[in-house]
Amino acid sequence: MTSTAKKTTHLASHEQLNILLIDENVQRAESIVTALGNSRYKVSHLACTQAGLLKQVDEIQPDIIVIDIESPNRDMLESLHTISHYNPKPVVMFSSQQDTETINLSVQSGVSAYVVGDIDPERVKPILDAAVARFKAFHKLKDELDDTKHQLESRKSIDLAKRLLMKTNKMSEEQAFHSMRKTAMDTGQKLEDVAKTIVSMLRSLEQGHEHD
């Protein structure tokens, strides 16, 4: 089973990237291996579509997943969704299925590039390049949004803790902030963690007084 610990994927432009290739057609798969022979992409493992995708990814830890399938089934899409959530990586899917619903479901499951039609070995490298670039851009934006959200939540906790200290201990805003910062420095904690502890303690005290 794929590890549930979230991982951050870094795909440097110069490093070799290992591919898990899932294809029932051995001859076609071999032509892809040959086409990628002089590139930074290396097919490290071939698997049939019946192989458990989560198990394969967990054991091999590829940098990229390339799937050639007539039509992705629900099990495969659910597996890709799990991978996208816990261990994201670029996924390129070649499929003969071209209806909008299947394409949308595939993209929502984490597919970076959905290509309708048979694999053309000569086109594989630029398709992989585009998929990797799109994946990197998406996750860079996502990381920036996550950082911004974290900073806003941290600021809210600190401001709330200041207000509670000001109200409970009759402190000025500056005194409340310096008190929290000193506690953080003395205990080796982050300021936001100190703020959360203060909020939790003071709210517990308020609730206790309400029941008295």
C-alpha positions as CSV (number, residue, x, y, z in Angstrom):
1,M,0.0,0.0,0.0
2,T,1.3,3.5,-0.8
3,S,2.7,5.2,2.2
4,T,0.2,7.7,3.7
5,A,3.0,10.1,4.6
6,K,2.8,13.1,2.3
7,K,5.8,13.6,0.2
8,T,7.1,16.6,-1.7
9,T,8.3,15.8,-5.2
10,H,11.2,17.7,-6.7
11,L,11.9,17.1,-10.3
12,A,15.2,18.9,-11.3
13,S,15.5,19.6,-15.0
14,H,18.9,17.8,-15.2
15,E,18.4,14.6,-13.2
16,Q,17.4,11.2,-14.6
17,L,13.7,10.5,-14.1
18,N,12.5,6.9,-13.6
19,I,9.3,5.9,-15.3
20,L,6.8,3.2,-14.3
21,L,5.3,2.2,-17.7
22,I,2.0,0.4,-17.6
23,D,1.1,-1.1,-21.0
24,E,-0.3,-4.5,-22.1
25,N,1.4,-4.2,-25.5
26,V,5.0,-5.4,-24.9
27,Q,6.2,-4.5,-28.4
28,R,4.8,-1.0,-28.1
29,A,6.3,-0.6,-24.7
30,E,9.8,-1.6,-26.0
31,S,9.5,1.0,-28.7
32,I,8.9,3.6,-26.1
33,V,12.0,2.4,-24.1
34,T,14.0,2.7,-27.3
35,A,12.7,6.2,-28.1
36,L,13.7,7.4,-24.7
37,G,17.1,5.8,-24.8
38,N,19.1,9.0,-25.1
39,S,17.0,11.2,-22.9
40,R,16.8,11.8,-19.1
41,Y,13.8,9.5,-18.9
42,K,14.5,5.9,-18.1
43,V,11.8,3.2,-18.0
44,S,12.7,1.4,-14.8
45,H,9.8,-0.9,-14.8
46,L,7.1,-2.4,-17.0
47,A,3.8,-3.5,-15.7
48,C,0.5,-4.8,-17.1
49,T,-2.7,-2.9,-16.4
50,Q,-3.9,-5.7,-14.1
51,A,-1.0,-5.1,-11.7
52,G,-1.9,-3.3,-8.5
53,L,-1.0,0.3,-9.2
54,L,-0.6,1.3,-5.5
55,K,1.6,-1.6,-4.8
56,Q,3.7,-1.0,-7.9
57,V,4.2,2.7,-7.0
58,D,5.0,1.9,-3.4
59,E,7.6,-0.7,-4.3
60,I,9.3,1.1,-7.2
61,Q,8.9,4.8,-6.2
62,P,9.0,6.1,-9.8
63,D,9.3,9.7,-10.7
64,I,6.7,9.5,-13.5
65,I,3.9,7.1,-14.3
66,V,3.0,6.5,-17.9
67,I,-0.2,4.5,-18.6
68,D,-1.4,3.2,-22.0
69,I,-4.9,1.9,-21.6
70,E,-8.0,1.6,-23.7
71,S,-10.2,3.2,-21.0
72,P,-9.3,3.9,-17.3
73,N,-11.6,2.0,-14.9
74,R,-12.8,3.1,-11.5
75,D,-10.1,1.2,-9.6
76,M,-7.3,2.8,-11.6
77,L,-8.7,6.3,-11.1
78,E,-9.2,5.7,-7.4
79,S,-5.6,4.5,-7.2
80,L,-4.3,7.6,-9.1
81,H,-6.4,9.8,-6.8
82,T,-4.7,8.2,-3.7
83,I,-1.2,8.7,-5.3
84,S,-2.0,12.3,-6.1
85,H,-3.0,13.0,-2.5
86,Y,-0.3,11.1,-0.7
87,N,2.7,10.8,-3.1
88,P,2.1,13.1,-6.1
89,K,4.0,12.6,-9.3
90,P,3.4,13.4,-13.0
91,V,1.0,11.0,-14.7
92,V,0.7,10.7,-18.4
93,M,-2.2,8.6,-19.8
94,F,-2.7,7.5,-23.3
95,S,-6.2,6.3,-23.9
96,S,-8.6,5.7,-26.8
97,Q,-11.4,7.0,-24.6
98,Q,-12.1,10.6,-25.6
99,D,-15.4,11.5,-23.9
100,T,-15.3,14.6,-21.8
101,E,-16.4,12.8,-18.6
102,T,-13.6,10.3,-18.7
103,I,-11.0,13.0,-19.4
104,N,-12.3,15.2,-16.5
105,L,-12.3,12.3,-14.1
106,S,-8.8,11.4,-15.1
107,V,-7.5,14.9,-14.6
108,Q,-9.3,15.2,-11.3
109,S,-7.6,11.9,-10.2
110,G,-4.2,13.5,-10.8
111,V,-3.4,12.8,-14.5
112,S,-1.0,15.6,-15.7
113,A,-1.4,14.8,-19.4
114,Y,-4.3,12.9,-21.1
115,V,-3.5,12.0,-24.7
116,V,-6.2,10.5,-26.9
117,G,-4.9,7.8,-29.3
118,D,-2.1,5.4,-29.6
119,I,1.4,6.2,-28.4
120,D,3.7,7.6,-31.0
121,P,7.2,6.9,-29.7
122,E,8.6,10.0,-31.3
123,R,6.1,12.2,-29.4
124,V,6.6,10.6,-26.0
125,K,9.5,12.8,-24.9
126,P,7.9,16.2,-25.6
127,I,4.7,14.9,-23.9
128,L,6.7,13.9,-20.9
129,D,8.5,17.3,-20.8
130,A,5.1,19.1,-20.9
131,A,3.6,16.9,-18.2
132,V,6.6,17.4,-15.9
133,A,6.5,21.2,-16.5
134,R,2.8,21.3,-15.8
135,F,3.2,19.2,-12.6
136,K,6.0,21.4,-11.3
137,A,4.1,24.6,-12.0
138,F,0.9,23.3,-10.4
139,H,2.6,22.1,-7.2
140,K,4.7,25.3,-6.9
141,L,1.4,27.3,-7.0
142,K,-0.2,24.8,-4.5
143,D,2.8,25.1,-2.1
144,E,2.6,28.9,-2.3
145,L,-1.1,28.9,-1.6
146,D,-0.6,26.4,1.3
147,D,2.1,28.7,2.8
148,T,-0.1,31.7,2.5
149,K,-3.0,29.9,4.2
150,H,-0.7,28.8,6.9
151,Q,0.6,32.3,7.5
152,L,-2.9,33.6,7.7
153,E,-4.0,31.0,10.2
154,S,-0.8,31.6,12.2
155,R,-1.5,35.4,12.3
156,K,-5.1,34.7,13.4
157,S,-3.9,32.6,16.3
158,I,-1.4,35.1,17.4
159,D,-3.9,38.0,17.2
160,L,-6.5,36.0,19.1
161,A,-4.0,35.1,21.8
162,K,-3.0,38.8,22.2
163,R,-6.6,39.8,22.6
164,L,-7.2,37.2,25.2
165,L,-4.0,38.1,27.2
166,M,-5.0,41.8,27.0
167,K,-8.4,41.0,28.3
168,T,-7.4,38.5,31.0
169,N,-4.2,40.0,32.3
170,K,-5.0,43.7,31.6
171,M,-2.0,44.0,29.2
172,S,-1.4,46.4,26.4
173,E,-1.0,44.9,22.9
174,E,2.7,45.4,23.0
175,Q,3.0,43.7,26.4
176,A,0.9,40.7,25.3
177,F,3.1,40.2,22.2
178,H,6.4,40.5,24.1
179,S,5.1,38.0,26.7
180,M,4.3,35.5,23.9
181,R,7.6,36.1,22.2
182,K,9.6,35.6,25.4
183,T,7.7,32.4,26.1
184,A,8.5,31.2,22.6
185,M,12.2,32.0,23.0
186,D,12.4,30.5,26.5
187,T,10.7,27.2,25.5
188,G,12.1,26.9,21.9
189,Q,8.6,26.9,20.4
190,K,7.2,28.7,17.4
191,L,5.3,31.8,18.2
192,E,2.1,30.4,16.6
193,D,2.4,27.3,18.8
194,V,2.7,29.4,22.0
195,A,-0.3,31.4,20.8
196,K,-2.4,28.2,20.3
197,T,-1.5,27.0,23.8
198,I,-2.5,30.4,25.3
199,V,-5.8,30.4,23.5
200,S,-6.6,26.9,24.6
201,M,-5.6,27.6,28.2
202,L,-7.5,30.9,28.5
203,R,-10.6,29.5,26.9
204,S,-10.6,26.5,29.3
205,L,-10.3,29.0,32.2
206,E,-13.2,31.0,30.8
207,Q,-15.4,27.9,30.5
208,G,-14.4,26.9,34.0
209,H,-15.6,30.2,35.4
210,E,-18.9,30.0,33.5
211,H,-19.6,26.7,35.2
212,D,-18.8,28.0,38.7
